[in-house]
Amino acid sequence: MALIKIPTYVTRAIEQSMSDLISSENLGQPCVLYYPPIESGCANCLPDPIGKKSSNIYVNGGPMPFNAGQVCSMCNGMYYLAIEYSETVYMSINWEPSRFDPTLPPGHRYSDGTIMTRGHSFDLQKINNCQFMETRANVGFAHYRFKLIGEPVLAAQTTDAFFWAWWDRA
């Protein structure tokens, strides 16, 4: 049981402020989430059902023709292609760990680049499923890759509309 009941208008004001921080028009930054590659069959050759590889027989109308007896130039004889999938979400990024870790002196930054992000909870499943995240630093020209540290945490002061996640430089 809570000791203090927060009025609904205060909760709405907190949620609106957090949403404004995260949105793309304000302080939110685009973060590209990269997912594990998805295997797809080659559209250039026929599969070999016994060896589970390419039969190296060209499919008429395929994108990269090759002669009989050659290895398929599109899949290199493997038949399966790994297709990378990525998606952009907006989150606010806290680049200075001293702002969320009280044991560190003000302005302190880790050399390995530990950061904290805040995002909408509807993006939480995307965050949990990604292999790594890529974003740009505040200066705009350097981009960095980060791996998720542990499990993201839902923000307790709202109606679970937002989360915090900690990332380590990959």
N, C-alpha and C positions, 0 to 999 in steps of 0.2 A: 504494500500500500504506500502510495506517495505521500510525503509530508505536506507538500504544497501542490495545489492544482493550478497549473498554468492556464490562464484564460485562452479561449480559442483564437481571439484576435492577435494575441502575442505569438501563438504558434504559427498562424498564417503569416505574420510579419517576418518571422524567422525563416520560414520556408521560401517566401518571396525574395528575401535578401540572399539566401543561399543560391536560389535559382538564378538570380541576377549575376552572382559571382561566377557561376559555371557557364552561363550562356555565351554563345559565340560573339554576340555584339558587345559584350562588356569585358570582363577579365578572363574569361575562359580561353583555353588554348587548345588548338586541334591536336589530338593524340591519335596516331595511327596504330591500331591494334593488328598484329600479325598472328594468324591462326596456323595450326599445323597444316601442311600441304595435303590436298585431297588427290587421291590417285584416280586418274581417268584413262580410259582406253585410247590408244592411238587411232587417229582418224586417217592415217596415211597407209597403214598396212593391216593385214589380217592376223588374228591371233593363232598361235599354235596351242590347241587344247591339251596336248600331252605335256609339253615342256613349260607351259604357262608363260611363254615369252612370245616374241614376234615370229611369225613364219617367214618374214622378210619377203612377202608377196605383196606387191603394190596394189592398192585399191584404186580402181579407175575413178578419176575425179578428185583424188587426194591432193592436199596442198603442196607436197614436195615430191615430185616424181623421182624414181630411181630405177635402174635397170635390174633385170633378173640376175640373181647371184650376188647382189650387193646387199649390204645391211641398210635397213630403213634409216634414212637421214634425219627423221624427225624424232624417233624414240631410241635410236642407236641399238635396235634389236631387243629392247626390253619390253615392248608393247605398252607398258604403263607410263604415263607422264604424271609428274607431281605438279599440280597446279596450286600456286600460292594464292591465298585469300587474305585480304586485308580490309579494314573498315575504319573510318574516322569517327571518333566521338570527342565531345568537348568536356574538358575537366579543368578545374583550377589547380595550379601546381604551386606547391610551396617548396622553393629551391633551398631554403636555409633550414636545416634540421633543428637549429637552436630555437626556432619559433614554435616547434611542437615537442621538443625534448628539453625540459627545464634543467637538466644536469649539464647542459652545454653553455658556454659563454655566448652572449648576444652576437649575431653576425657570423657565427661559426658555420663553415661549410665543410662537408666531408670531401676528401679528394676522390673517393670512389663514386660519389654522386648519389647518395641516398636522398630520395625526395618523397614528399607526401602529396597525394592527389585527393581532390574531392570531386564527386560526381553524382549524377542522378542514379537512384536505385534501379531504374529500368535498364541501365547499362551494366549492372552488376554481373549478370550472367556472361556478358561479352568479356568483361575483365577477367573473370575466372577461367574462361575458355582460351584466352590468348596465350601464345608462347612468349611474346615480348611486346613492348610498346615502344614506339619511336616518337619523339617530340623535339621541338626546337627550344633552345635556351632563350632567355629573355632578350638577348641581343639580336636574335633572329636569323643568324647565318650558320650557327653550329647546331647540328641535330645529334641526338643521343638515343641510345637504345637502353631500355630498362626491363628488368625481370621483376615480377611480383614477389614480394616478401610475405609469406604467410597468407592469411585469409583477410579480405577486406572487412571492415567493421561498419555496421549500420549506425548512422548518427542518432544518438539517443534523445537529443533535445527536440527532435521533430517526429513526425509520424512515419518514420522509416523511409522517408522520401529520398534520402541522400546516404552516401557512404564515404568512408575514408579508406585509402589504400596506400601502403608503403611499397616503394620500389627501390631496387638496387641497380646500379649501372651494370649493364651486360657487356 
